[in-house]
Amino acid sequence: MASPTLARRRAPPDPAGPAGGTTSEPLWLRRTLIGIVLVVLALFLLLPLAAVFAEAFRGGLATYRAAFSDPDALAAITLTLTVAAIAVPLNLVFGIAAAWAIAKFDFVGKSLLVTLIDLPFSVSPVVAGLVFVLLFGAQGVLGPVLQAHGLQVIFALPGIVLATVFVTFPFVARELIPLMQDQGTADEEAALTLGASGLRTFWRVTLPNVKWALLYGVLLCNARAMGEFGAVAVVSGHIRGETNTMPLHVEILYNEYDLGGAFAMASLLAGLALVTLAIKSFLEWRYAGAIASAAQR
């Protein structure tokens, strides 16, 4: 399901609401609801996260560090970072282009394009991986042609990148489209009237206006790219030391009862998630400030 826009999430409470945004429910009901939320968060989020780090360091710091000296673990980390480094810029370019076209122009098939952008949110990642196997696999539609030219997509880096791009490409576009639509085209038209070129208008007007939403979308895209499992599991072939990303490596170690190594790698993913959460909170704060400044102007 597509995430709501930051503008809607960070909108200030309506001053005209009851008691300046407060509710009129009884105190016991509010405390009960808050308690339920805290209990659910503790059981399903905080405790599992704490358990991951506890299991990762159970054998001591030396054992934890040894888990990352394994060549297969280093290969998994390198592959994960490489895939993210390729997929995120591709989605960045696509997201900007799609948002620009949808928000600034009217054309036939615009609503269809918006629907297609949301498609990866509705399609199971496993199904997406199977689609790429049917297209680029040895017995697929394009497989024989690729093999004739010595190209391998499935069970290699290109297939992993394609699967990752597919499951992550809505994130940047879906953060930019609502914001660009709200901003309209007045600033760009003013810049063009003053003699700026289209490219200069994009770099000096459009891009600065959406920079925080753009960074937020890139952050979400990168987090999903590094943590993707389903689609990558289908197209990777689980070749140890070659096509295993960090999530796949965790699964292999766990199935081999190497719990120390599995939880060590999982703790690295969890640490990246916490860093992502911290940056996300910072961007939300800065983006909310940008929205408030724009509203005051």
MARPA-971854 format. One record per residue: y, z, x of N, C-alpha, C in turn. Coordinates in steps of 0.02 Angstrom, whole numbers, padded with zeros to 5 digits, always signed. Atoms other than C-alpha are relative to their C-alpha. Layout:
YZXYZXYZX...
//
This chain:
-00059+00000+00043+00000+00000+00000+00062+00000+00044-00060+00005-00040+00170-00045+00068+00040+00064-00003-00041-00061-00002+00278+00100+00124+00068-00014-00031-00066+00010+00028+00443+00125+00031+00051-00006+00055-00052+00010-00050+00602+00080+00121+00031+00066+00019-00031-00060-00024+00691+00208+00225+00061+00017-00042-00060-00013+00039+00847+00186+00121-00015+00039-00062+00018-00036+00060+00758+00245-00033-00026+00070+00015+00027-00065-00017+00668+00386+00055+00055+00050+00019-00051-00044-00026+00826+00455+00134+00062+00002-00043-00059+00000+00044+00943+00431-00014+00019+00072-00017-00021-00068+00015+01048+00587-00044-00010+00016-00073+00010-00019+00070+01019+00687-00204+00061-00016-00042-00053+00017+00046+01121+00640-00354+00041+00062-00016-00041-00059+00014+01269+00761-00368+00003+00015-00074-00004-00010+00072+01265+00735-00556-00063+00032-00028+00063-00028+00023+01088+00803-00565+00008+00074-00015-00004-00071+00019+01049+00978-00628+00009+00045+00060-00015-00050-00053+01125+01112-00517+00003-00032+00069-00009+00034-00064+01168+00986-00381-00065-00020+00033+00063+00023-00029+00989+00926-00357-00055+00051-00006+00053-00049+00007+00895+01089-00391-00036-00010-00066+00039+00007+00061+00762+01103-00523+00004+00063-00042-00004-00057+00046+00750+01217-00672-00068+00031-00013+00065-00029+00009+00565+01257-00656-00001+00074+00020+00005-00071-00019+00514+01441-00644-00015+00008+00074+00010-00012-00071+00510+01516-00471-00074+00002+00018+00072-00004-00016+00323+01551-00481-00032-00068+00003+00028+00067-00001+00287+01369-00520+00018-00037+00064-00020+00033-00062+00388+01306-00374-00038+00027+00060+00037-00029-00056+00305+01428-00255-00073-00020-00002+00069+00022+00006+00134+01380-00322-00009-00071+00026+00004+00069-00022+00166+01196-00294+00009-00006+00076-00010+00001-00073+00233+01226-00119-00061+00028+00036+00059-00029-00030+00083+01336-00081-00058-00049+00001+00054+00050+00004-00038+01201-00139+00009-00053+00054-00014+00052-00050+00048+01073-00029-00015+00025+00070+00012-00028-00066+00042+01188+00123-00074+00009+00014+00072-00009-00010-00142+01228+00097-00034-00067+00013+00030+00066-00009-00188+01044+00080+00017-00028+00069-00020+00024-00067-00088+01000+00237-00038+00037+00054+00036-00039-00050-00171+01141+00333-00073-00021+00005+00072+00016+00001-00348+01093+00279-00014-00070+00024+00016+00070-00012-00337+00905+00294+00041-00032+00055-00040+00030-00053-00208+00879+00430+00004+00045+00062-00011-00044-00058-00169+01028+00542-00064+00024+00031+00063-00025-00028-00344+01100+00560-00040-00055+00035+00036+00053-00037-00428+00932+00602+00036-00019+00065-00036+00016-00061-00289+00895+00727-00010+00053+00053+00011-00054-00048-00308+01065+00808-00072-00001+00026+00070+00003-00021-00498+01043+00811-00011-00054+00053+00006+00055-00049-00480+00878+00906+00020+00025+00069-00023-00023-00065-00379+00958+01045-00042+00058+00026+00043-00055-00022-00488+01114+01048-00065-00025+00030+00062+00029-00026-00646+01011+01070+00011-00039+00064-00015+00040-00060-00562+00899+01198+00005+00044+00062-00010-00044-00058-00518+01047+01311-00052+00056+00005+00050-00054-00001-00673+01152+01276-00033+00005+00069+00033-00001-00065-00751+01103+01442+00047+00012+00058-00049-00012-00054-00592+01139+01540+00039-00063+00018-00045+00055-00017-00456+01032+01613-00035-00051+00045+00035+00046-00045-00569+00958+01747-00045-00047-00039+00043+00043+00042-00693+00895+01618+00042-00049-00041-00044+00043+00039-00550+00827+01514+00025-00058+00043-00025+00053-00044-00479+00730+01661-00056-00047+00021+00056+00043-00019-00651+00667+01709-00017-00051-00053+00015+00047+00054-00669+00585+01539+00041-00064+00007-00044+00058-00007-00526+00468+01584-00010-00036+00067+00016+00034-00062-00594+00425+01756-00057-00050-00008+00053+00048+00014-00736+00329+01676+00029-00070-00005-00027+00068+00003-00709+00142+01703+00003-00029-00070-00001+00025+00068-00755+00105+01523+00058+00030-00040-00056-00031+00034-00625+00229+01461+00066-00032+00022-00061+00032-00025-00491+00154+01573+00006-00071-00027-00001+00067+00027-00540-00020+01513+00021+00001-00074-00018-00006+00071-00524+00036+01331+00075+00014-00008-00071-00015+00002-00352+00110+01363+00042-00062+00018-00036+00060-00022-00295-00046+01455-00001-00054-00054+00005+00051+00052-00359-00161+01318+00043+00018-00060-00041-00021+00057-00275-00058+01181+00074-00013+00013-00071+00011-00016-00107-00063+01269+00016-00074+00005-00011+00072-00006-00127-00248+01306+00006-00033-00069-00001+00028+00068-00165-00291+01124+00065+00019-00035-00062-00021+00031-00017-00188+01064+00060-00036+00031-00056+00034-00033+00097-00269+01194+00006-00073-00021-00002+00069+00024+00050-00441+01125+00015-00003-00074-00006+00003+00073+00038-00404+00939+00068+00022-00025-00064-00027+00024+00198-00303+00919+00057-00050+00008-00053+00050-00005+00317-00435+00991-00010-00059-00048+00012+00054+00047+00233-00569+00885+00021+00020-00070-00020-00025+00066+00257-00464+00729+00075+00012-00004-00073-00008-00001+00435-00427+00782+00035-00066-00015-00030+00066+00013+00478-00612+00787-00012-00022-00072+00016+00020+00069+00387-00646+00624+00039+00041-00050-00034-00043+00048+00465-00497+00536+00073-00017-00006-00071+00018+00003+00642-00545+00583+00009-00067-00035-00005+00066+00031+00614-00727+00535-00013+00003-00075+00017-00005+00071+00532-00683+00369+00055+00036-00039-00052-00038+00034+00664-00554+00323+00064-00041-00005-00060+00042+00001+00805-00673+00370-00006-00053-00054+00009+00054+00049+00733-00814+00265+00001+00027-00072+00006-00026+00068+00694-00705+00113+00066+00031-00024-00061-00036+00020+00855-00603+00113+00062-00044-00001-00062+00038-00007+00981-00737+00160-00002-00068-00034+00005+00067+00027+00915-00896+00077-00040+00001-00065+00039+00011+00061+00849-00955-00091-00039-00065+00009+00041+00060-00008+00704-01078-00086-00062+00006-00045+00059+00002+00042+00552-01130-00185-00058+00036+00035+00057-00036-00028+00403-01015-00158+00020+00066+00034-00024-00062-00032+00508-00865-00104-00041+00061-00023+00039-00056+00026+00415-00743-00217-00072-00002+00026+00067+00007-00028+00249-00812-00155-00003+00024+00072-00003-00022-00070+00301-00782+00025+00001+00076+00004-00003-00073+00001+00344-00601-00015-00069+00029-00016+00067-00023+00018+00173-00580-00097-00048-00007+00058+00045+00012-00056+00084-00655+00053+00012+00050+00057-00015-00049-00052+00174-00537+00171-00036+00067-00014+00033-00063+00018+00099-00390+00075-00076-00006-00002+00072+00011+00007-00076-00466+00078-00042+00046+00044+00041-00045-00042-00140-00364+00228-00005+00071-00026+00005-00066+00029-00102-00205+00131-00054+00004-00053+00049+00002+00055-00223-00261-00005-00070-00018+00024+00065+00023-00026-00362-00339+00099-00028+00051+00048+00033-00046-00046-00486-00226+00185+00001-00028+00071+00002+00025-00069-00473-00238+00376-00067-00030+00019+00066+00028-00015-00660-00269+00384-00006-00071-00026+00000+00067+00028-00641-00418+00269+00042-00047+00042-00043+00041-00043-00499-00482+00377-00037-00020+00064+00039+00016-00059-00611-00470+00530-00053-00051-00014+00052+00049+00017-00750-00565+00442+00029-00069-00010-00032+00065+00009-00628-00702+00396+00011-00035+00068-00010+00029-00067-00585-00728+00580-00067-00020+00031+00066+00020-00025-00770-00731+00623-00022-00066-00032+00019+00062+00034-00799-00866+00492+00041-00059+00024-00043+00055-00024-00654-00967+00563-00014-00017+00072+00002+00012-00072-00674-00945+00750-00066+00018+00033+00064-00017-00029-00853-00885+00774-00040-00061+00021+00041+00056-00026-00988-00989+00857-00025-00044-00056+00024+00038+00057-01052-01043+00686+00055-00010-00052-00055+00005+00046-00880-01044+00606+00028-00070-00006-00030+00066+00012-00767-01185+00551+00026-00031+00064-00029+00026-00062-00676-01203+00717-00039+00019+00062+00039-00023-00057-00808-01123+00828-00025-00056+00045+00025+00054-00044-00892-01284+00890+00055-00035+00040-00057+00033-00034-00723-01362+00932+00025+00043+00058-00022-00046-00053-00670-01208+01030-00050+00003+00057+00050-00002-00052-00834-01201+01123-00001-00064+00041-00002+00063-00037-00820-01384+01169+00056-00002+00052-00056-00003-00047-00655-01345+01255-00001+00063+00043+00007-00059-00042-00719-01186+01337+00044+00059-00021-00043-00054+00026-00616-01070+01226-00041+00048-00041+00035-00051+00038-00681-00907+01156+00051+00045-00033-00046-00041+00038-00589-00814+01020-00035+00065-00023+00037-00058+00022-00717-00699+00940-00037+00032+00059+00029-00039-00054-00787-00561+01052+00039-00008+00065-00044+00006-00058-00638-00585+01168+00070+00023-00021-00068-00024+00013-00455-00535+01183+00036-00038-00055-00037+00035+00054-00386-00676+01072-00020+00021-00070+00022-00021+00066-00492-00622+00924+00026+00069-00018-00025-00067+00012-00440-00440+00943+00075-00003-00016-00072+00007+00013-00257-00492+00951+00012-00029-00069-00009+00030+00066-00274-00603+00797-00012+00050-00056+00015-00050+00051-00355-00465+00697+00054+00053-00004-00053-00051-00002-00223-00340+00752+00065-00026-00029-00061+00029+00028-00080-00457+00711-00005-00004-00075+00008+00007+00073-00151-00487+00537+00011+00066-00035-00005-00063+00036-00164-00304+00490+00067+00035+00010-00063-00035-00015+00006-00257+00563+00062-00041-00016-00062+00040+00005+00123-00402+00526+00045+00017-00059-00048-00016+00053+00194-00334+00360+00050+00055+00019-00040-00060-00010+00270-00178+00439+00073-00015+00016-00070+00015-00018+00425-00253+00520+00036-00035-00057-00032+00038+00055+00460-00375+00378+00016+00045-00059-00011-00040+00060+00441-00245+00241+00054+00053+00011-00056-00045-00013+00567-00129+00326+00067-00037+00000-00062+00037-00006+00695-00267+00353+00022-00033-00065-00017+00040+00059+00687-00364+00189+00044+00038-00049-00044-00035+00048+00757-00230+00071+00069+00014+00027-00065-00015-00030+00895-00183+00192+00044-00062+00003-00039+00062-00004+00949-00363+00222+00022-00023-00069-00019+00019+00068+00947-00396+00035+00058+00043-00026-00055-00043+00021+01059-00245+00004+00065-00017+00036-00060+00016-00038+01180-00299+00140+00032-00066-00023-00027+00064+00022+01198-00474+00069+00019-00045+00059-00019+00049-00051+01279-00616+00167+00074+00002+00016-00073-00001-00009+01462-00563+00167+00020+00003+00074-00017-00007-00071+01465-00510+00351-00013-00065+00038+00015+00064-00034+01380-00670+00410+00050-00054-00019-00048+00051+00023+01495-00779+00305+00068+00011+00032-00064-00015-00032+01647-00690+00377-00001-00021+00074+00005+00019-00070+01585-00717+00555+00001-00076+00008+00000+00073-00004+01551-00901+00523+00069-00028-00015-00068+00022+00016+01723-00921+00446+00047+00007+00059-00042-00011-00059+01801-00850+00604-00021-00042+00060+00018+00048-00053+01712-00982+00707-00061+00018+00040+00061-00018-00038+01555-00892+00768-00057-00048-00017+00059+00042+00012+01398-00996+00788-00053+00040-00036+00054-00034+00035+01240-00957+00692-00037+00049+00044+00035-00044-00045+01154-00884+00844+00042+00061+00019-00045-00055-00018+01305-00780+00893+00007+00049-00059-00004-00043+00059+01318-00716+00714-00062+00044-00006+00061-00039+00005+01137-00662+00719+00000+00057+00050+00003-00052-00052+01154-00567+00884+00055+00052-00008-00056-00046+00002+01324-00490+00850+00011+00033-00068-00013-00026+00067+01320-00460+00661-00065+00023-00033+00060-00016+00038+01148-00467+00581-00044+00051+00035+00045-00045-00036+01044-00383+00715+00026+00071+00007-00025-00069-00003+01159-00232+00743-00002+00036-00068+00001-00031+00067+01163-00202+00554-00070+00025-00019+00068-00019+00019+00973-00185+00546-00039+00031+00057+00035-00021-00061+00933-00112+00717-00045+00061-00012+00040-00060+00010+00870+00057+00655-00061-00015-00043+00058+00020+00041+00760-00019+00520-00048-00041+00042+00042+00041-00043+00697-00143+00650-00042+00044+00047+00036-00046-00044+00651-00004+00772-00053+00039-00038+00047-00037+00041+00567+00092+00633-00062-00043-00016+00056+00045+00014+00461-00059+00584-00042-00013+00061+00037+00010-00062+00414-00090+00766-00042+00061+00016+00037-00061-00013+00362+00091+00783-00063+00005-00043+00058-00001+00044+00248+00083+00631-00052-00053+00020+00044+00055-00020+00177-00083+00689-00039+00019+00062+00033-00019-00062+00138-00014+00862-00052+00054-00013+00048-00054+00015+00055+00142+00791-00063-00028-00032+00059+00029+00033-00059+00038+00679-00039-00043+00049+00035+00044-00047-00098-00085+00819-00045+00040+00047+00041-00040-00046-00160+00052+00936-00056+00037-00035+00051-00038+00035-00259+00142+00801-00046-00041-00044+00040+00041+00044-00337-00006+00711-00074+00001+00021+00072-00004-00013-00526+00006+00695-00039-00055-00036+00044+00042+00040-00601-00097+00552-00001-00073+00021-00002+00072-00016-00541-00274+00590-00021-00012+00072+00017+00008-00071-00557-00250+00778-00074+00010+00012+00071-00013-00008-00733-00181+00761-00041-00063-00017+00037+00060+00021-00789-00343+00676+00006-00055+00053-00010+00058-00045-00714-00467+00800-00011+00017+00073+00004-00018-00071-00737-00368+00962-00069-00010+00029+00068+00003-00026-00926-00370+00976-00022+00063+00035+00017-00065-00031-00922-00191+01047-00028-00010+00070+00022+00010-00070-00942-00254+01226+00032+00054+00043-00025-00059-00036-00925-00096+01328+00035-00020+00064-00039+00015-00060-00791-00105+01461+00037-00066-00004-00033+00065+00005-00730-00274+01398+00040-00008-00065-00034+00011+00064-00689-00280+01212+00005+00063-00043-00006-00063+00037-00689-00097+01161+00071+00028+00008-00064-00034-00001-00520-00026+01115-00012+00076-00003+00007-00073+00000-00487+00161+01113-00037+00026-00061+00039-00024+00058-00545+00190+00933-00074-00019+00003+00070+00020-00006-00704+00091+00965-00036+00040+00054+00030-00039-00053-00735+00185+01126-00016+00071-00023+00013-00066+00029-00721+00350+01032-00065-00001-00040+00060+00006+00040-00855+00290+00911-00063-00004+00043+00058+00008-00044-00973+00239+01051-00018+00066+00033+00014-00064-00033-00955+00404+01144-00028+00051-00049+00024-00048+00050-00981+00503+00985-00072-00016-00019+00069+00018+00017-01138+00405+00941-00049+00015+00056+00042-00017-00058-01204+00440+01116+00000+00075+00014-00003-00073-00006-01171+00627+01090+00039+00023+00061-00047-00020-00053-01041+00628+01228+00063+00027-00035-00054-00027+00041-00930+00742+01125+00062+00015+00041-00058-00014-00042-00820+00792+01270+00042-00062+00012-00036+00062-00012-00775+00613+01311+00030-00028-00063-00025+00026+00064-00758+00564+01128+00063+00037-00022-00059-00039+00022-00638+00706+01088+00058-00006+00049-00054+00010-00048-00542+00679+01249+00039-00064-00017-00033+00063+00019-00508+00498+01200+00036+00007-00067-00032-00011+00065-00472+00552+01021+00064+00041+00007-00060-00040-00010-00347+00680+01085+00057-00043+00027-00052+00046-00024-00255+00541+01176+00030-00040-00058-00025+00035+00059-00243+00443+01014+00041+00047-00044-00038-00048+00040-00187+00600+00923+00067+00016+00032-00063-00011-00034-00056+00632+01055+00049-00057-00009-00042+00058+00014+00010+00456+01035+00027+00002-00072-00022-00005+00070+00017+00486+00847+00055+00052-00007-00052-00051+00004+00119+00645+00872+00065-00025+00031-00061+00029-00029+00240+00555+00987+00031-00050-00048-00025+00047+00050+00253+00418+00857+00036+00036-00057-00030-00039+00054+00290+00548+00724+00068+00027+00020-00064-00026-00024+00428+00625+00830+00053-00056+00003-00047+00056-00003+00509+00456+00862+00018-00024-00070-00012+00020+00069+00489+00412+00678+00052+00046-00033-00048-00047+00029+00582+00570+00627+00070-00011+00028-00065+00014-00030+00721+00531+00750+00031-00063-00029-00026+00062+00027+00738+00353+00686+00021+00008-00073-00020-00013+00069+00741+00413+00506+00067+00036-00003-00063-00037-00002+00881+00533+00551+00058-00047+00019-00053+00046-00020+00981+00399+00641+00013-00052-00053-00007+00052+00052+00947+00271+00505+00037+00028-00061-00034-00031+00056+01003+00393+00370+00075+00007+00016-00069-00003-00020+01163+00420+00468+00035-00067-00003-00029+00067+00003+01192+00233+00481+00013-00020-00072-00009+00016+00071+01169+00214+00293+00060+00038-00028-00056-00040+00025+01292+00356+00259+00066-00028+00026-00062+00028-00029+01421+00279+00377+00018-00065-00035-00013+00063+00035+01401+00109+00294+00027+00012-00070-00022-00015+00068+01423+00187+00122+00072+00024+00000-00069-00024-00004+01584+00275+00177+00049-00056+00013-00044+00057-00013+01655+00111+00240+00008-00043-00063
//
